[in-house]
Amino acid sequence: MVESKVEISKNLEKALQALEQAKQRVANEKKKQSEKNRKAEKSLSATTSATRKAPLVARQNLQELQNTI
């Protein structure tokens, strides 16, 4: 059975639409993953910063305690 040019054209159009949808899904997934990585990095940065500040805060608290004695 020979397909007509119209049928072939319709099939190509459908294939192009499917390709564009797939590209959009990939772009959305990359964006989602990038946002997830950014949030994780921000959270890690905040945790690291708090960990660095902990000894300083502990020293300050100790110093205040010694000053009250």
N, C-alpha and C positions, 0 to 999 in steps of 0.2 A: 504494500500500500504506500503510495507516494503522498507525502504531506504537501499541502499547498503552501505557497509563500506566506499567506496570511497566517496559517497555523504556526509555521516556523517563527514568524515575527512575534506572534502572541507568546509562544513558548520562550523566546529569547527575552521578551519584556518581563515575563514572570521570573525568569532566572536572574535578570538584573535587579528586580525588586527584592528577591530573596538575598542576593549578594549585598545590597545596600542595607537591608535589615540586619544581616549578620555583622557587617562592619559597624553598625550603630551599637549592636549588643556588645561587641568587643570593646568599643570605645567607652561605653558605659561601665563595663566591668573594670577596665583599666582605671577609670576615674574613681570608681568605688574603692578599688584596691589602693590607689594612691592616697585617698582620704583616710583609709584605715591605717596605712603606714604612717601618715602624718600625725594622726592622733596618738598612735603608739609611741612615736618618737617624742612627741610633746610630753606624754605621760612619763616616759623614761627620763626625759630631761628634768622634769619637775621632781621626780623621785631622787635622781642623782643630786640635784641641787639641795633638796631637803637633807639628804644624807651628809652632804658636805657641811651644812650649817649645824647639824646636830652637835658635834663636839664644841663648837663655839657657844651655842646656847647652853650646853651643859656647863662649860667653864663660867659663863656669865651667871648662871644660877648658883653655882658653887661659890663664886665670889660674893654674890649678894647674901648668901647664907652666912658666909664667914664675916661679912660686914655687920650682920645683925647680932652676932655672938659677942 
